[in-house]
Amino acid sequence: MTDVDAPMMQIGELADRAEMSLRTIRHYDEVGLLTPSGRSDGGFRLYTDADFSRLMVIRRMKPLGFSLDEMAELLLVVDALEAAGAEAAGAEGAGGAASDTRARLDAFIADAVERRARLERQLAMADEFLELLRSR
């Protein structure tokens, strides 16, 4: 399913662009979150811009405290929605599965909103603490 003409980058370039470590990216490959789109003749992992976008979704989930299993589940939901949209936008017969998948995404959105609010409260407490220290 990979576009063979898509520009590919090695893991080092991907790590630089994402501002992440090679070790973390390799770990995501090992646990199945981010599979390289290809391999070089020498066996090096090769990634596309689509892989970079997927990695950025993962990276944005980390500060919200999502577990690797939760990340994997969300990525499956996103992949399913993209596949459904690509196959048959508005086609009959897939409505039930697409509706269930959309409901799962909506649950993730609600969870992310709650987690973001928790982070916002923690940030407010950190700001109060800094003000307390500065006032001394």
trRosetta pair geometry for C-beta under 8 A, 3 or more apart (Angstrom, degrees):
i j d omega theta_ij theta_ji phi_ij phi_ji
2 6 6.7 -102 175 28 85 130
2 37 4.5 132 -120 -168 144 107
2 38 6.6 -166 117 -49 165 96
2 48 6.7 177 -151 -25 106 145
3 6 4.1 95 83 -32 103 105
3 48 7.4 109 51 -129 91 154
6 37 7.4 -36 78 133 132 161
6 48 4.6 17 132 -131 137 124
6 49 7.0 -127 -174 18 116 90
6 50 7.4 -31 -164 3 160 105
7 48 7.1 124 76 -134 53 71
7 49 7.2 54 63 -29 93 99
8 37 6.9 -140 -116 75 103 115
8 38 6.0 -53 -120 50 146 126
8 46 4.1 7 180 179 129 115
8 47 6.6 130 -159 60 72 31
8 48 6.1 -49 -103 -79 63 66
9 13 3.9 -106 -179 84 118 131
9 14 5.4 145 103 -51 117 80
9 17 7.6 46 122 -7 166 136
9 46 7.0 141 64 -157 29 65
9 47 5.4 -38 64 66 82 86
9 48 7.7 142 16 -95 82 20
9 52 7.7 40 41 -58 133 117
10 13 5.5 95 57 12 67 99
10 14 7.2 -129 106 -3 35 94
10 40 7.3 -10 -97 -35 100 132
10 44 5.5 -14 -133 147 107 131
10 45 6.9 106 -155 79 60 66
10 46 6.4 -43 -93 -102 51 62
10 47 7.6 96 -151 19 7 88
11 14 5.4 -56 -146 40 36 115
11 15 6.0 40 154 -24 69 105
11 22 5.8 79 138 -134 117 93
11 25 5.8 164 -159 105 103 142
11 26 7.3 37 -157 -63 150 83
11 36 7.7 -65 -73 -91 94 126
11 44 7.0 -130 0 -180 100 94
11 45 4.8 59 -55 69 109 114
11 47 7.0 98 -88 -11 52 119
12 15 5.6 -52 -146 35 29 112
12 16 6.4 30 154 -18 63 105
12 22 6.7 -16 -91 -87 60 116
13 16 5.6 -52 -148 36 33 113
13 17 6.3 31 155 -17 66 106
13 47 8.0 -161 78 55 95 109
14 17 5.9 -57 -147 38 29 109
14 18 6.1 9 161 -3 65 115
14 25 6.3 117 107 -132 119 158
14 47 4.7 47 -77 50 139 150
14 51 7.0 -42 -123 112 135 114
14 52 6.1 -145 -135 -92 88 88
14 55 6.8 119 178 -9 109 168
15 18 6.2 -67 -140 49 25 99
15 19 7.9 93 164 -84 55 5
15 20 5.4 -110 -144 76 69 70
15 21 6.3 -2 -152 -177 123 13
15 22 5.1 -46 -76 -71 156 63
15 25 5.7 -111 -82 -13 92 142
16 19 7.4 18 -176 -73 29 45
17 52 6.0 -31 107 -137 139 128
18 25 7.5 122 59 -78 146 118
18 52 6.6 -156 -63 -148 103 82
18 55 5.2 -59 -103 126 149 130
18 56 6.5 -143 -123 -75 98 73
18 59 6.2 -171 -172 -53 107 150
20 24 5.0 -100 171 72 108 134
20 25 6.0 117 110 -49 121 95
20 55 7.2 -132 19 171 151 121
20 59 6.5 -121 -65 -97 130 122
21 24 4.6 99 62 2 87 100
21 25 7.1 -155 96 -2 49 84
22 25 5.8 -60 -152 40 34 109
22 26 6.1 35 152 -19 69 107
23 26 5.8 -55 -147 37 29 111
23 27 6.3 32 152 -23 63 105
24 27 5.5 -53 -150 33 32 114
24 28 6.5 34 152 -20 65 102
25 28 5.6 -49 -150 33 34 113
25 29 6.7 38 148 -19 63 101
25 34 6.7 -71 -157 84 72 142
25 55 7.0 -6 -116 -127 97 132
26 29 5.5 -52 -155 34 36 114
26 30 6.4 38 148 -22 67 104
26 45 8.0 -169 -99 -10 74 153
27 30 5.5 -52 -148 35 35 114
27 31 6.3 15 159 -4 68 107
28 31 6.3 -62 -140 47 29 97
28 33 4.2 -76 -164 67 87 113
28 34 4.1 28 131 24 120 108
28 55 7.3 110 107 -118 168 87
28 58 6.4 58 -127 170 141 168
29 32 7.7 41 -180 -70 28 23
29 33 7.6 -79 -60 54 23 71
29 34 5.7 -61 -71 83 61 77
29 35 6.2 104 -135 -106 76 43
29 36 6.5 4 -115 -22 126 86
29 45 6.8 -90 -93 -109 157 150
31 68 5.7 -39 151 -180 156 138
31 72 7.5 -111 140 -68 101 125
32 35 6.9 -4 -146 -55 52 99
32 72 6.5 45 95 -120 102 123
33 58 5.8 88 161 -105 131 141
33 68 6.7 -102 -56 -157 130 89
33 71 5.9 6 -122 119 127 121
33 72 5.9 -103 -93 -84 81 80
33 75 6.6 145 -149 -9 72 161
34 51 6.5 95 -166 -165 99 91
34 54 5.9 154 -114 112 91 117
34 55 5.5 46 -113 -84 147 84
34 58 6.6 -77 -50 -16 117 155
36 39 6.6 94 103 -69 135 66
36 45 3.8 -154 -71 -161 154 92
36 46 5.6 102 177 54 119 44
36 47 5.5 -91 -133 -72 79 72
36 51 6.8 25 -130 -126 45 156
37 46 6.2 -75 68 102 80 82
37 47 6.0 109 14 -131 97 36
37 48 4.7 22 3 -10 159 104
37 50 7.3 89 -68 65 137 105
37 51 5.6 -123 -25 -46 105 127
38 46 4.0 -27 76 68 90 121
39 43 5.6 -16 -180 -143 120 36
39 44 6.6 147 -160 67 68 36
39 45 6.5 -40 -106 -102 70 35
39 46 6.1 -173 -91 8 16 99
40 43 6.6 -38 67 31 76 19
40 44 4.3 10 25 48 119 92
40 46 5.8 123 -47 -50 75 115
47 51 3.9 -122 -161 84 95 147
47 52 6.4 110 144 -49 121 75
47 55 7.9 12 -163 -26 148 133
48 51 4.9 111 50 3 64 98
48 52 7.2 -116 106 -2 43 87
49 52 5.2 -47 -150 33 40 118
49 53 6.5 45 149 -22 66 99
50 53 5.6 -48 -150 33 35 114
50 54 6.6 37 149 -19 64 103
51 54 5.6 -52 -150 35 34 114
51 55 6.4 37 150 -21 65 104
52 55 5.6 -53 -149 35 32 113
52 56 6.5 34 151 -21 64 103
53 56 5.7 -53 -151 33 32 113
53 57 6.9 38 149 -22 63 97
54 57 5.7 -48 -157 27 36 113
54 58 6.8 35 147 -16 64 103
54 75 7.0 60 -157 -133 102 118
55 58 5.5 -53 -154 37 37 114
55 59 6.2 39 149 -22 69 106
56 59 5.3 -48 -140 37 36 115
56 60 6.2 36 157 -20 65 105
57 60 6.0 -59 -150 37 28 108
57 61 6.6 29 151 -23 62 106
57 74 7.8 -156 156 118 120 119
57 75 7.0 131 106 -94 136 89
57 78 7.2 -49 -162 -19 165 174
58 61 5.8 -59 -155 30 32 112
58 62 7.1 46 150 -37 63 95
58 71 5.7 59 -127 -164 82 134
58 75 7.6 2 -73 -68 91 125
59 62 5.9 -39 -160 6 36 117
60 63 7.3 -50 -167 26 39 99
60 64 7.7 27 145 -5 61 112
61 64 5.7 -72 -164 43 46 111
61 66 4.2 -45 169 38 107 136
61 70 7.6 -171 176 106 134 102
61 71 5.3 146 99 -103 157 99
61 74 7.0 168 -100 54 147 155
61 112 7.9 -81 -121 -108 76 112
62 65 7.8 53 174 -60 35 22
62 66 7.1 -84 -84 46 26 86
63 119 6.9 54 148 -111 99 153
64 112 5.8 -17 -158 -136 161 75
64 115 4.2 76 -168 125 95 140
64 116 6.5 -34 -112 -63 108 68
64 119 7.1 -85 -109 -33 59 135
65 115 5.9 -154 41 -150 103 128
66 70 4.3 -128 -168 93 93 126
66 71 5.3 118 125 -59 121 80
66 74 7.3 -23 -166 -5 153 139
66 115 7.7 -39 -51 -92 78 175
67 70 4.6 97 51 7 76 101
67 71 7.0 -134 97 -5 41 86
68 71 5.5 -51 -147 35 33 115
68 72 6.3 36 153 -21 65 103
69 72 5.6 -51 -148 34 32 112
69 73 6.4 33 152 -19 64 104
70 73 5.6 -51 -148 35 33 112
70 74 6.4 33 154 -17 65 104
71 74 5.9 -57 -149 38 30 109
71 75 6.3 29 154 -18 65 108
72 75 5.8 -56 -148 37 30 111
72 76 6.5 34 152 -21 64 103
73 76 5.7 -53 -153 32 33 113
73 77 6.6 34 150 -19 65 103
73 104 7.8 -119 160 175 102 124
74 77 5.5 -52 -152 34 36 114
74 78 6.3 35 152 -17 69 104
74 105 7.8 96 -144 -115 76 66
74 108 5.2 115 -110 -129 106 153
75 78 5.6 -50 -143 38 35 111
75 79 6.1 38 154 -20 66 106
76 79 5.7 -53 -144 38 29 112
76 80 6.2 31 155 -21 64 107
77 80 5.8 -56 -149 35 28 111
77 81 6.4 25 155 -16 64 106
77 101 5.8 160 -149 -166 77 85
77 104 4.9 -143 -113 107 130 119
77 105 5.1 167 156 -71 131 81
77 108 6.7 179 59 -13 161 144
78 81 5.9 -56 -149 37 30 109
78 82 6.3 28 154 -17 65 108
78 105 7.3 109 -74 -105 60 114
79 82 5.8 -58 -147 39 30 109
79 83 6.2 29 155 -19 66 108
80 83 5.7 -54 -144 38 30 110
80 84 6.2 30 156 -19 64 107
80 97 7.9 -116 176 153 123 102
80 101 4.8 -134 110 -133 129 144
81 84 5.7 -53 -144 37 30 111
81 85 6.3 29 156 -17 63 108
81 98 7.4 98 -116 -146 66 81
81 101 5.6 -179 -67 136 81 127
81 102 6.9 102 -103 -80 116 68
81 105 6.5 26 -49 -52 145 146
82 85 5.7 -57 -147 39 30 111
82 86 6.2 26 156 -17 65 110
83 86 5.8 -57 -143 39 29 108
83 87 6.0 26 159 -19 66 111
84 87 6.0 -56 -140 37 27 108
84 88 7.1 -56 -174 53 59 74
84 94 6.0 180 -142 146 105 140
84 97 7.4 -169 -98 104 134 102
84 98 4.9 147 -176 -102 157 106
84 101 7.0 164 -12 56 149 155
85 89 5.5 32 -157 -85 62 90
86 89 8.0 42 -65 -44 10 89
87 91 7.3 -77 118 21 85 141
87 94 7.6 101 92 -41 126 170
88 91 2.9 -32 164 4 127 135
88 94 6.2 127 70 19 125 140
91 94 6.0 47 85 20 97 112
92 95 6.9 -25 -148 -25 49 110
94 97 5.5 -59 -168 50 70 107
94 98 5.3 69 134 -25 90 111
95 98 5.7 -64 -140 44 26 108
95 99 5.8 29 161 -24 67 110
96 99 5.7 -55 -145 34 26 112
96 100 6.5 26 156 -17 62 104
97 100 5.7 -53 -149 36 32 111
97 101 6.3 31 153 -18 65 107
98 101 5.6 -54 -147 38 32 112
98 102 6.2 35 153 -21 65 106
99 102 5.6 -51 -145 36 30 112
99 103 6.4 35 152 -22 63 104
100 103 5.6 -53 -150 33 31 114
100 104 6.6 34 150 -20 64 102
101 104 5.6 -51 -153 33 35 113
101 105 6.6 35 149 -18 65 102
102 105 5.5 -51 -151 36 36 113
102 106 6.3 40 150 -22 66 103
103 106 5.5 -49 -147 35 33 114
103 107 6.6 38 151 -22 63 101
104 107 5.6 -50 -153 32 33 114
104 108 6.7 35 148 -18 63 102
105 108 5.6 -52 -153 35 37 112
105 109 6.4 40 148 -22 67 102
106 109 5.5 -49 -148 33 35 115
106 110 6.5 36 152 -18 65 102
107 110 5.7 -51 -148 36 33 111
107 111 6.4 34 151 -18 64 106
108 111 5.5 -55 -147 39 33 113
108 112 6.1 33 154 -20 67 106
109 112 5.7 -54 -146 37 30 110
109 113 6.4 33 153 -22 64 104
110 113 5.7 -51 -149 33 31 114
110 114 6.6 31 152 -17 63 105
111 114 5.7 -56 -152 37 32 112
111 115 6.3 29 152 -17 66 107
112 115 5.6 -54 -144 39 33 111
112 116 6.2 37 155 -22 66 105
113 116 5.7 -53 -147 35 29 112
113 117 6.5 31 153 -20 62 104
114 117 5.7 -53 -150 33 31 112
114 118 6.6 34 150 -20 63 103
115 118 5.6 -50 -152 32 35 114
115 119 6.6 36 150 -18 65 103
116 119 5.6 -53 -151 36 35 112
116 120 6.3 39 149 -23 66 104
117 120 5.4 -50 -148 33 34 116
117 121 6.6 36 152 -19 64 101
118 121 5.8 -52 -153 34 33 111
118 122 6.5 32 149 -17 64 105
119 122 5.5 -54 -149 38 35 112
119 123 6.2 38 152 -21 67 104
120 123 5.6 -51 -147 35 32 113
120 124 6.5 36 151 -21 63 102
121 124 5.6 -51 -150 33 33 114
121 125 6.6 34 150 -18 64 102
122 125 5.6 -52 -152 35 35 112
122 126 6.4 37 149 -20 66 103
123 126 5.5 -50 -148 34 35 113
123 127 6.4 38 151 -20 65 102
124 127 5.6 -51 -149 34 33 113
124 128 6.5 36 150 -20 64 103
125 128 5.5 -50 -149 35 35 113
125 129 6.4 38 151 -21 65 104
126 129 5.5 -52 -149 35 33 115
126 130 6.5 35 152 -19 65 103
127 130 5.7 -51 -148 35 33 111
127 131 6.4 33 153 -18 64 104
128 131 5.7 -55 -150 37 31 112
128 132 6.4 37 150 -23 64 104
129 132 5.5 -52 -152 32 32 116
129 133 6.6 29 152 -15 64 104
130 133 5.7 -55 -150 38 33 109
130 134 6.1 30 154 -18 67 108
131 134 5.6 -55 -141 40 32 109
131 135 6.2 32 158 -24 65 108
132 135 6.0 -59 -149 32 26 110
132 136 7.4 37 150 -34 57 98
133 136 6.0 -47 -164 9 38 116
